[in-house]
Amino acid sequence: MGRDLTEDGKGWCFRETVSEAYGRVSRYFVSKEAAITCLEQNGYHPHFVNMIKESGHVPSFVMGSTGMYACGLKLDDALSAGGMLTDNSEELHQLIGEIVGAGTNEEE
């Protein structure tokens, strides 16, 4: 589960690996470097940028001593900031952000 940076006949894109459908979440980039640059320029955590450079994959989330880091959602944040989420992914990303935000507000 997570996001993969893959190449097909149309170019490079990020794909969600949660289901067998393997849905595309980003618009196409002209190169792998352009996809990585989009993440770097839009605040994606450098550790996970390096993970994508090395393996082409980041998990949906990781647990650490300071709590959970949602790698997949943060990647979507960076793609959204760069205008590179697909239209359907953008709508879903906004909905998830609202749900997550509502859950956070209730706990405070």
ZAVO-792143 format. One line per field, with one value per atom (N, C-alpha, C, O): residue number from 1; residue in one letter; chain; atom name; x, y, z. Coordinates in Angstrom, 1 decimal. Example, Ala and Ser with C-alpha at 12.3 -4.5 7.8 and 13.67 -1.06 7.14 Angstrom:
num 1, 1, 1, 1, 2, 2, 2, 2
residu A, A, A, A, S, S, S, S
chaine A, A, A, A, A, A, A, A
atome N, CA, C, O, N, CA, C, O
east 13.2, 12.3, 13.2, 14.2, 12.8, 13.7, 12.9, 13.4
north -5.7, -4.5, -3.3, -3.3, -2.2, -1.1, 0.0, 1.1
up 7.8, 7.8, 7.8, 8.5, 7.1, 7.1, 7.9, 8.0
//
This chain:
num 1, 1, 1, 1, 2, 2, 2, 2, 3, 3, 3, 3, 4, 4, 4, 4, 5, 5, 5, 5, 6, 6, 6, 6, 7, 7, 7, 7, 8, 8, 8, 8, 9, 9, 9, 9, 10, 10, 10, 10, 11, 11, 11, 11, 12, 12, 12, 12, 13, 13, 13, 13, 14, 14, 14, 14, 15, 15, 15, 15, 16, 16, 16, 16, 17, 17, 17, 17, 18, 18, 18, 18, 19, 19, 19, 19, 20, 20, 20, 20, 21, 21, 21, 21, 22, 22, 22, 22, 23, 23, 23, 23, 24, 24, 24, 24, 25, 25, 25, 25, 26, 26, 26, 26, 27, 27, 27, 27, 28, 28, 28, 28, 29, 29, 29, 29, 30, 30, 30, 30, 31, 31, 31, 31, 32, 32, 32, 32, 33, 33, 33, 33, 34, 34, 34, 34, 35, 35, 35, 35, 36, 36, 36, 36, 37, 37, 37, 37, 38, 38, 38, 38, 39, 39, 39, 39, 40, 40, 40, 40, 41, 41, 41, 41, 42, 42, 42, 42, 43, 43, 43, 43, 44, 44, 44, 44, 45, 45, 45, 45, 46, 46, 46, 46, 47, 47, 47, 47, 48, 48, 48, 48, 49, 49, 49, 49, 50, 50, 50, 50, 51, 51, 51, 51, 52, 52, 52, 52, 53, 53, 53, 53, 54, 54, 54, 54, 55, 55, 55, 55, 56, 56, 56, 56, 57, 57, 57, 57, 58, 58, 58, 58, 59, 59, 59, 59, 60, 60, 60, 60, 61, 61, 61, 61, 62, 62, 62, 62, 63, 63, 63, 63, 64, 64, 64, 64, 65, 65, 65, 65, 66, 66, 66, 66, 67, 67, 67, 67, 68, 68, 68, 68, 69, 69, 69, 69, 70, 70, 70, 70, 71, 71, 71, 71, 72, 72, 72, 72, 73, 73, 73, 73, 74, 74, 74, 74, 75, 75, 75, 75, 76, 76, 76, 76, 77, 77, 77, 77, 78, 78, 78, 78, 79, 79, 79, 79, 80, 80, 80, 80, 81, 81, 81, 81, 82, 82, 82, 82, 83, 83, 83, 83, 84, 84, 84, 84, 85, 85, 85, 85, 86, 86, 86, 86, 87, 87, 87, 87, 88, 88, 88, 88, 89, 89, 89, 89, 90, 90, 90, 90, 91, 91, 91, 91, 92, 92, 92, 92, 93, 93, 93, 93, 94, 94, 94, 94, 95, 95, 95, 95, 96, 96, 96, 96, 97, 97, 97, 97, 98, 98, 98, 98, 99, 99, 99, 99, 100, 100, 100, 100, 101, 101, 101, 101, 102, 102, 102, 102, 103, 103, 103, 103, 104, 104, 104, 104, 105, 105, 105, 105, 106, 106, 106, 106, 107, 107, 107, 107, 108, 108, 108, 108
residu M, M, M, M, G, G, G, G, R, R, R, R, D, D, D, D, L, L, L, L, T, T, T, T, E, E, E, E, D, D, D, D, G, G, G, G, K, K, K, K, G, G, G, G, W, W, W, W, C, C, C, C, F, F, F, F, R, R, R, R, E, E, E, E, T, T, T, T, V, V, V, V, S, S, S, S, E, E, E, E, A, A, A, A, Y, Y, Y, Y, G, G, G, G, R, R, R, R, V, V, V, V, S, S, S, S, R, R, R, R, Y, Y, Y, Y, F, F, F, F, V, V, V, V, S, S, S, S, K, K, K, K, E, E, E, E, A, A, A, A, A, A, A, A, I, I, I, I, T, T, T, T, C, C, C, C, L, L, L, L, E, E, E, E, Q, Q, Q, Q, N, N, N, N, G, G, G, G, Y, Y, Y, Y, H, H, H, H, P, P, P, P, H, H, H, H, F, F, F, F, V, V, V, V, N, N, N, N, M, M, M, M, I, I, I, I, K, K, K, K, E, E, E, E, S, S, S, S, G, G, G, G, H, H, H, H, V, V, V, V, P, P, P, P, S, S, S, S, F, F, F, F, V, V, V, V, M, M, M, M, G, G, G, G, S, S, S, S, T, T, T, T, G, G, G, G, M, M, M, M, Y, Y, Y, Y, A, A, A, A, C, C, C, C, G, G, G, G, L, L, L, L, K, K, K, K, L, L, L, L, D, D, D, D, D, D, D, D, A, A, A, A, L, L, L, L, S, S, S, S, A, A, A, A, G, G, G, G, G, G, G, G, M, M, M, M, L, L, L, L, T, T, T, T, D, D, D, D, N, N, N, N, S, S, S, S, E, E, E, E, E, E, E, E, L, L, L, L, H, H, H, H, Q, Q, Q, Q, L, L, L, L, I, I, I, I, G, G, G, G, E, E, E, E, I, I, I, I, V, V, V, V, G, G, G, G, A, A, A, A, G, G, G, G, T, T, T, T, N, N, N, N, E, E, E, E, E, E, E, E, E, E, E, E
chaine A, A, A, A, A, A, A, A, A, A, A, A, A, A, A, A, A, A, A, A, A, A, A, A, A, A, A, A, A, A, A, A, A, A, A, A, A, A, A, A, A, A, A, A, A, A, A, A, A, A, A, A, A, A, A, A, A, A, A, A, A, A, A, A, A, A, A, A, A, A, A, A, A, A, A, A, A, A, A, A, A, A, A, A, A, A, A, A, A, A, A, A, A, A, A, A, A, A, A, A, A, A, A, A, A, A, A, A, A, A, A, A, A, A, A, A, A, A, A, A, A, A, A, A, A, A, A, A, A, A, A, A, A, A, A, A, A, A, A, A, A, A, A, A, A, A, A, A, A, A, A, A, A, A, A, A, A, A, A, A, A, A, A, A, A, A, A, A, A, A, A, A, A, A, A, A, A, A, A, A, A, A, A, A, A, A, A, A, A, A, A, A, A, A, A, A, A, A, A, A, A, A, A, A, A, A, A, A, A, A, A, A, A, A, A, A, A, A, A, A, A, A, A, A, A, A, A, A, A, A, A, A, A, A, A, A, A, A, A, A, A, A, A, A, A, A, A, A, A, A, A, A, A, A, A, A, A, A, A, A, A, A, A, A, A, A, A, A, A, A, A, A, A, A, A, A, A, A, A, A, A, A, A, A, A, A, A, A, A, A, A, A, A, A, A, A, A, A, A, A, A, A, A, A, A, A, A, A, A, A, A, A, A, A, A, A, A, A, A, A, A, A, A, A, A, A, A, A, A, A, A, A, A, A, A, A, A, A, A, A, A, A, A, A, A, A, A, A, A, A, A, A, A, A, A, A, A, A, A, A, A, A, A, A, A, A, A, A, A, A, A, A, A, A, A, A, A, A, A, A, A, A, A, A, A, A, A, A, A, A, A, A, A, A, A, A, A, A, A, A, A, A, A, A, A, A, A, A, A, A, A, A, A, A, A, A, A, A, A, A, A, A, A, A, A, A, A, A, A, A, A, A
atome N, CA, C, O, N, CA, C, O, N, CA, C, O, N, CA, C, O, N, CA, C, O, N, CA, C, O, N, CA, C, O, N, CA, C, O, N, CA, C, O, N, CA, C, O, N, CA, C, O, N, CA, C, O, N, CA, C, O, N, CA, C, O, N, CA, C, O, N, CA, C, O, N, CA, C, O, N, CA, C, O, N, CA, C, O, N, CA, C, O, N, CA, C, O, N, CA, C, O, N, CA, C, O, N, CA, C, O, N, CA, C, O, N, CA, C, O, N, CA, C, O, N, CA, C, O, N, CA, C, O, N, CA, C, O, N, CA, C, O, N, CA, C, O, N, CA, C, O, N, CA, C, O, N, CA, C, O, N, CA, C, O, N, CA, C, O, N, CA, C, O, N, CA, C, O, N, CA, C, O, N, CA, C, O, N, CA, C, O, N, CA, C, O, N, CA, C, O, N, CA, C, O, N, CA, C, O, N, CA, C, O, N, CA, C, O, N, CA, C, O, N, CA, C, O, N, CA, C, O, N, CA, C, O, N, CA, C, O, N, CA, C, O, N, CA, C, O, N, CA, C, O, N, CA, C, O, N, CA, C, O, N, CA, C, O, N, CA, C, O, N, CA, C, O, N, CA, C, O, N, CA, C, O, N, CA, C, O, N, CA, C, O, N, CA, C, O, N, CA, C, O, N, CA, C, O, N, CA, C, O, N, CA, C, O, N, CA, C, O, N, CA, C, O, N, CA, C, O, N, CA, C, O, N, CA, C, O, N, CA, C, O, N, CA, C, O, N, CA, C, O, N, CA, C, O, N, CA, C, O, N, CA, C, O, N, CA, C, O, N, CA, C, O, N, CA, C, O, N, CA, C, O, N, CA, C, O, N, CA, C, O, N, CA, C, O, N, CA, C, O, N, CA, C, O, N, CA, C, O, N, CA, C, O, N, CA, C, O, N, CA, C, O, N, CA, C, O, N, CA, C, O, N, CA, C, O, N, CA, C, O, N, CA, C, O, N, CA, C, O, N, CA, C, O, N, CA, C, O, N, CA, C, O, N, CA, C, O, N, CA, C, O, N, CA, C, O, N, CA, C, O, N, CA, C, O
east 0.8, 0.0, 0.9, 1.9, 0.5, 1.2, 1.1, 0.1, 2.2, 2.3, 3.5, 4.6, 3.4, 4.5, 4.7, 3.7, 5.9, 6.2, 6.5, 7.5, 5.6, 5.7, 5.7, 5.4, 6.2, 6.2, 5.4, 5.4, 4.7, 4.0, 4.1, 4.9, 3.4, 3.5, 3.2, 3.6, 2.5, 2.2, 3.2, 3.1, 4.0, 5.0, 5.0, 4.7, 5.5, 5.6, 4.4, 4.0, 4.0, 2.9, 3.0, 3.6, 2.3, 2.2, 0.9, -0.2, 1.0, -0.2, -0.4, 0.6, -1.6, -2.0, -2.0, -2.5, -1.4, -1.2, -2.1, -1.8, -3.2, -4.0, -4.9, -5.1, -5.3, -6.2, -5.6, -4.6, -6.3, -5.9, -6.1, -5.5, -6.9, -7.2, -6.0, -5.8, -5.1, -3.8, -4.1, -3.5, -4.9, -5.4, -4.3, -3.6, -4.4, -3.5, -4.0, -5.2, -3.1, -3.5, -2.9, -3.4, -1.9, -1.3, -1.5, -1.8, -1.3, -1.2, 0.2, 1.0, 0.3, 1.6, 2.7, 2.5, 3.9, 5.1, 5.9, 5.8, 6.7, 7.6, 8.7, 9.3, 9.1, 10.3, 10.2, 9.4, 10.9, 11.0, 11.5, 11.0, 12.5, 13.1, 12.1, 12.1, 11.2, 10.2, 9.2, 8.7, 8.9, 8.0, 8.6, 7.9, 9.9, 10.6, 10.7, 10.6, 11.0, 11.2, 9.9, 9.9, 8.7, 7.4, 7.3, 6.8, 7.7, 7.6, 8.5, 8.1, 9.8, 10.8, 10.3, 10.5, 9.8, 9.4, 8.1, 7.8, 7.4, 6.1, 6.0, 5.0, 7.2, 7.3, 7.2, 7.0, 7.4, 7.4, 8.6, 9.7, 8.5, 9.6, 10.8, 10.6, 12.0, 13.2, 13.5, 14.0, 13.2, 13.5, 12.7, 13.2, 11.4, 10.5, 10.8, 10.5, 11.3, 11.7, 12.9, 12.9, 13.8, 14.9, 14.4, 15.0, 13.4, 12.9, 12.3, 12.5, 11.6, 11.1, 12.2, 12.1, 13.2, 14.3, 15.0, 15.3, 15.1, 15.8, 14.9, 15.4, 13.6, 12.8, 11.6, 11.0, 11.2, 10.0, 8.7, 7.7, 8.8, 7.7, 7.8, 8.9, 6.6, 6.5, 5.3, 4.3, 5.4, 4.2, 3.1, 3.3, 1.9, 0.8, 1.1, 0.8, 1.7, 2.1, 3.2, 3.4, 3.9, 4.9, 4.6, 4.1, 5.0, 4.9, 6.2, 7.2, 6.4, 7.7, 7.5, 6.3, 8.5, 8.4, 7.6, 7.1, 7.4, 6.6, 5.2, 4.4, 4.8, 3.5, 3.5, 4.5, 2.3, 2.2, 2.5, 2.2, 3.1, 3.3, 2.6, 3.0, 1.7, 0.9, 1.6, 1.3, 2.5, 3.3, 2.5, 2.7, 1.5, 0.6, -0.2, -0.2, -0.8, -1.6, -0.7, -1.0, 0.5, 1.5, 2.0, 2.2, 2.1, 2.5, 1.4, 1.7, 0.2, -1.0, -1.0, -1.4, -0.7, -0.6, 0.4, 0.1, 1.6, 2.6, 2.1, 2.4, 1.5, 1.0, -0.1, -0.1, -0.9, -2.0, -1.4, -1.9, -0.5, 0.2, 0.8, 0.9, 1.3, 2.0, 1.0, 1.4, -0.3, -1.3, -1.2, -1.6, -0.7, -0.5, -1.4, -1.2, -2.4, -3.3, -4.3, -4.7, -4.8, -5.9, -7.1, -7.2, -8.1, -9.3, -10.0, -10.4, -10.2, -10.9, -10.1, -10.7, -8.8, -8.0, -8.0, -8.0, -8.1, -8.1, -9.4, -9.3, -10.5, -11.8, -11.7, -12.1, -11.2, -11.1, -10.1, -10.4, -9.0, -8.0, -8.7, -8.4, -9.4, -10.1, -11.1, -11.1, -11.8, -12.8, -12.1, -12.5, -11.0, -10.3, -9.7, -9.7, -9.2, -8.6, -9.7, -9.4, -10.9, -12.0, -12.3, -12.5, -12.4, -12.7, -11.6, -11.9, -10.3, -9.2, -9.2, -9.0, -9.4, -9.5, -10.6, -10.4, -11.7, -12.9, -12.6, -12.9, -11.9, -11.5, -10.5, -10.6, -9.6, -8.6, -9.2, -8.9, -10.2, -10.8, -11.6, -11.7, -12.2, -13.0, -12.2, -12.7, -11.0, -10.1, -9.5, -9.1, -9.4, -8.7, -9.6, -9.2
north -1.2, 0.0, 1.2, 1.3, 2.2, 3.5, 4.1, 4.1, 4.7, 5.4, 4.9, 4.8, 4.6, 4.2, 5.3, 5.9, 5.6, 6.4, 5.5, 4.7, 5.5, 4.5, 5.3, 6.4, 4.5, 5.1, 4.2, 2.9, 4.8, 4.1, 4.9, 5.8, 4.6, 5.2, 6.7, 7.4, 7.2, 8.6, 9.4, 10.7, 8.8, 9.5, 8.9, 7.7, 9.7, 9.3, 9.8, 10.9, 8.9, 9.4, 8.6, 7.6, 9.2, 8.5, 7.7, 8.2, 6.5, 5.6, 5.1, 4.8, 5.0, 4.5, 3.0, 2.4, 2.4, 0.9, 0.2, -0.9, 0.9, 0.3, -0.8, -1.8, -0.8, -1.8, -2.4, -1.9, -3.4, -4.1, -3.1, -3.3, -2.1, -1.2, -0.3, 0.1, -0.1, 0.6, 1.9, 2.2, 2.7, 4.0, 5.1, 5.3, 5.8, 6.9, 8.1, 8.4, 8.7, 9.9, 11.2, 12.3, 11.1, 12.4, 12.5, 11.5, 13.7, 14.0, 13.4, 13.1, 13.3, 12.8, 13.8, 15.0, 13.4, 14.2, 13.8, 12.6, 14.7, 14.3, 13.4, 12.8, 13.5, 12.6, 12.3, 12.9, 11.3, 11.0, 12.2, 12.4, 12.8, 14.0, 15.1, 15.8, 15.3, 16.4, 16.0, 16.9, 14.7, 14.3, 14.5, 15.0, 14.2, 14.3, 15.8, 16.2, 16.6, 18.1, 18.7, 19.5, 18.2, 18.7, 18.4, 19.3, 17.3, 17.0, 17.8, 18.4, 18.0, 18.8, 20.3, 20.9, 20.8, 22.2, 22.5, 23.6, 21.4, 21.6, 21.0, 20.6, 20.9, 20.6, 19.2, 18.9, 18.2, 16.8, 16.5, 17.0, 15.8, 15.5, 14.9, 13.9, 15.4, 15.0, 13.5, 12.9, 12.9, 11.5, 10.7, 9.7, 11.1, 10.3, 10.6, 9.8, 11.8, 12.1, 11.2, 10.6, 11.0, 10.1, 8.6, 7.9, 8.3, 6.9, 6.7, 5.6, 7.7, 7.6, 7.5, 6.7, 8.3, 8.3, 6.9, 6.4, 6.3, 5.0, 3.8, 2.9, 3.8, 2.6, 2.9, 1.9, 4.1, 4.4, 4.2, 4.2, 4.0, 3.7, 4.4, 4.6, 4.9, 5.2, 4.5, 4.4, 4.2, 3.5, 4.5, 5.7, 4.0, 4.9, 5.7, 6.9, 5.1, 5.8, 5.0, 3.9, 5.7, 5.1, 5.6, 6.7, 4.7, 5.0, 5.3, 4.5, 6.3, 6.6, 7.0, 6.9, 7.4, 7.7, 9.0, 9.2, 9.8, 11.0, 10.8, 11.8, 9.6, 9.4, 8.9, 8.4, 9.1, 8.6, 9.7, 10.9, 9.4, 10.3, 9.7, 8.6, 10.4, 9.9, 10.2, 11.2, 9.3, 9.6, 9.8, 10.7, 8.9, 9.0, 10.3, 10.9, 10.7, 11.9, 13.1, 14.1, 13.1, 14.2, 14.3, 15.4, 13.2, 13.2, 13.8, 14.7, 13.5, 14.1, 15.6, 16.4, 16.0, 17.5, 18.2, 19.2, 17.6, 18.2, 18.2, 19.2, 17.1, 17.1, 18.1, 18.8, 18.3, 19.2, 20.7, 21.5, 20.9, 22.3, 22.6, 23.7, 21.5, 21.7, 21.6, 21.7, 21.5, 21.4, 20.1, 20.0, 19.0, 17.8, 16.6, 15.5, 16.8, 15.7, 15.7, 16.7, 14.5, 14.4, 15.1, 15.2, 15.4, 16.1, 15.3, 15.8, 14.0, 13.1, 13.0, 13.0, 12.8, 12.7, 14.0, 13.9, 15.1, 16.4, 16.5, 16.9, 16.1, 16.1, 15.2, 15.5, 14.0, 13.0, 13.5, 13.3, 14.1, 14.6, 15.7, 15.7, 16.5, 17.6, 17.0, 17.5, 16.0, 15.4, 14.7, 14.8, 14.0, 13.3, 14.3, 14.1, 15.4, 16.5, 17.0, 17.3, 17.2, 17.7, 16.7, 17.1, 15.4, 14.4, 14.3, 14.3, 14.3, 14.2, 15.5, 15.4, 16.6, 17.9, 17.9, 18.4, 17.3, 17.3, 16.4, 16.7, 15.3, 14.3, 14.9, 14.7, 15.7, 16.4, 17.4, 17.6, 18.2, 19.3, 18.7, 19.3, 17.6, 17.0, 16.6, 16.6, 16.1, 15.7, 16.8, 16.6, 18.0, 19.1, 19.7, 20.7
up 0.0, 0.0, 0.0, 0.7, -0.8, -0.8, -2.2, -2.8, -2.7, -3.9, -4.7, -4.1, -6.0, -6.8, -7.9, -8.4, -8.3, -9.4, -10.6, -10.6, -11.6, -12.7, -14.0, -14.1, -15.0, -16.4, -17.3, -17.2, -18.2, -19.3, -20.6, -20.6, -21.6, -22.9, -22.9, -23.8, -21.8, -21.8, -20.9, -21.0, -20.2, -19.3, -18.0, -17.8, -17.0, -15.6, -14.8, -15.0, -13.8, -13.0, -11.6, -11.5, -10.6, -9.4, -9.4, -9.8, -8.9, -8.8, -7.4, -6.6, -7.0, -5.6, -5.7, -6.7, -4.7, -4.7, -3.7, -3.3, -3.3, -2.2, -2.7, -2.0, -4.0, -4.5, -5.8, -6.3, -6.2, -7.5, -8.7, -9.7, -8.5, -9.6, -9.9, -11.0, -8.9, -9.1, -9.8, -10.9, -9.2, -9.8, -9.8, -8.9, -11.0, -11.1, -10.3, -10.4, -9.6, -8.8, -9.3, -8.9, -10.2, -10.7, -12.2, -12.9, -12.6, -14.0, -14.5, -13.7, -15.8, -16.3, -16.3, -16.6, -15.9, -16.0, -17.2, -17.6, -17.7, -18.9, -18.5, -19.4, -17.3, -16.8, -15.3, -14.6, -14.9, -13.5, -12.7, -11.6, -13.2, -12.6, -12.4, -11.3, -13.3, -13.2, -12.1, -11.4, -12.0, -10.9, -9.5, -8.6, -9.4, -8.1, -7.8, -6.7, -8.8, -8.6, -8.1, -7.3, -8.6, -8.2, -6.7, -5.9, -6.2, -4.8, -4.0, -2.9, -4.4, -3.7, -3.6, -2.6, -4.7, -4.7, -3.9, -3.6, -3.6, -2.9, -1.5, -1.0, -0.9, 0.5, 1.0, 2.1, 0.0, 0.5, 1.3, 0.9, 2.3, 3.2, 2.5, 1.7, 2.7, 1.9, 2.1, 1.1, 3.2, 3.4, 2.5, 1.9, 2.2, 1.4, -0.1, -1.0, -0.4, -1.8, -2.1, -3.2, -1.2, -1.4, -1.6, -2.4, -0.8, -0.9, -2.3, -2.9, -2.8, -4.2, -5.2, -6.2, -5.0, -6.0, -6.0, -7.1, -4.8, -4.7, -5.1, -5.8, -4.7, -4.9, -5.8, -6.2, -6.0, -6.8, -6.0, -6.6, -4.7, -3.8, -2.5, -1.9, -1.9, -0.5, 0.0, -0.7, 1.3, 1.9, 2.2, 2.1, 2.5, 2.8, 4.0, 4.1, 5.0, 6.3, 6.9, 6.7, 7.8, 8.7, 10.1, 10.4, 11.1, 12.5, 13.0, 12.8, 13.8, 14.4, 15.9, 16.4, 16.5, 17.9, 18.2, 19.3, 17.2, 17.3, 16.8, 16.8, 16.3, 15.8, 14.4, 13.9, 13.7, 12.4, 11.4, 11.6, 10.3, 9.2, 7.9, 7.5, 7.4, 6.3, 5.0, 4.3, 4.6, 3.4, 2.1, 1.3, 1.9, 0.8, 0.7, -0.4, 1.8, 1.8, 1.7, 1.0, 2.3, 2.1, 0.7, 0.2, 0.0, -1.4, -2.2, -3.1, -1.9, -2.6, -2.3, -3.2, -1.1, -0.8, -1.7, -2.3, -1.9, -2.7, -4.2, -4.9, -4.6, -6.0, -6.2, -7.2, -5.2, -5.3, -5.4, -6.2, -4.5, -4.5, -5.9, -6.3, -6.5, -7.8, -9.0, -10.2, -8.7, -9.7, -10.5, -11.7, -9.9, -10.7, -10.2, -10.7, -9.4, -9.1, -10.2, -10.8, -10.6, -11.5, -10.9, -9.7, -11.8, -11.3, -10.2, -9.2, -10.5, -9.6, -8.3, -7.2, -8.4, -7.2, -6.4, -5.1, -7.0, -6.3, -5.5, -4.3, -6.0, -5.3, -4.1, -3.0, -4.3, -3.2, -2.2, -1.0, -2.6, -1.7, -0.8, 0.4, -1.3, -0.5, 0.5, 1.6, 0.0, 0.9, 2.1, 3.2, 1.8, 2.9, 3.8, 5.0, 3.3, 4.1, 5.1, 6.2, 4.6, 5.4, 6.5, 7.6, 6.1, 7.1, 8.2, 9.4, 7.8, 8.7, 9.6, 10.8, 9.0, 9.8, 10.8, 11.9, 10.4, 11.3, 12.5, 13.6, 12.2, 13.3, 14.2, 15.4, 13.7, 14.5, 15.4, 16.6, 14.9, 15.7, 16.8, 17.9, 16.6, 17.7, 18.9, 20.0, 18.6, 19.7, 20.5, 21.6, 19.9, 20.6, 21.7, 22.3
//
